[in-house]
Amino acid sequence: MLGERELVKLFPDFADLVQPSGIDLELDKIYTQESGGSLIDNEKNLPEIKEMDGGIYTLKPHTAYLASIKRKIKIPKGYAMLYLPRSTLLRSFVSVQTAVGDPGFYGTLMFMIYNHGDYEYKIKSGDRIAQAVVFPVVGSGEYNGSYQEVEE
Ligand SMILES: O=c1ccn([C@H]2C[C@H](O)[C@@H](COP(=O)(O)OP(=O)(O)OP(=O)(O)O)O2)c(=O)[nH]1
């Protein structure tokens, strides 16, 4: 796992969010699910989503949402990331569910947030919801999948 000094060099756009062994990630927007979707023979049809009215979001009990993360991220070739929830959310009965960040990925991270509780949970755009931990990848390839964005 990479530490502070390496992370600041590899992720200069996130320098102010670097922690001793990871990078804090801030909530940008929250989206609700508006339709079904499918994954059949690797043909993906993503559900339609709708941006919630911003500022402070209210997560209903037993409901799933998508959350975008502020700032686009570039994961350098030779490194991969895992994203772990902030424990304050877990202590509040809210989970942040995530996958792997691939070497070479550039774009906006999207996570799923689920309010497991029996009560509403309020969260504001800009608050930290997860921490990225970064690992070197031996013999790394480079991501070029459907979520790759063109670097500006
Ligand atoms: O929780 C996560 C984890 C990763 N990513 C980003 C970074 C990752 O590199 C990219 C693609 O993730 P993945 O490889 O899991 O996508 P896929 O479902 O395999 O789709 P595709 O094959 O089109 O890339 O999405 C997220 O937005 N959210």
The ligand as an ORCA input file, in Angstrom:
! r2SCAN-3c Opt
* xyz 0 1
  O     -16.561      1.559     -7.177
  C     -15.999      1.919     -8.210
  C     -14.821      1.298     -8.671
  C     -14.243      1.734     -9.837
  N     -14.794      2.757    -10.555
  C     -14.187      3.230    -11.809
  C     -12.690      2.981    -11.851
  C     -12.571      1.722    -12.656
  O     -11.325      1.649    -13.287
  C     -13.736      1.881    -13.644
  C     -14.206      0.601    -14.246
  O     -14.566     -0.284    -13.231
  P     -14.771     -1.815    -13.582
  O     -13.530     -2.369    -14.214
  O     -15.277     -2.489    -12.362
  O     -15.920     -1.690    -14.707
  P     -16.688     -2.833    -15.486
  O     -17.991     -3.046    -14.861
  O     -15.778     -4.020    -15.636
  O     -16.992     -2.174    -16.884
  P     -16.043     -1.998    -18.170
  O     -15.618     -3.355    -18.565
  O     -16.892     -1.345    -19.207
  O     -14.928     -1.132    -17.724
  O     -14.765      2.498    -12.891
  C     -15.933      3.386    -10.108
  O     -16.428      4.332    -10.705
  N     -16.507      2.934     -8.960
*
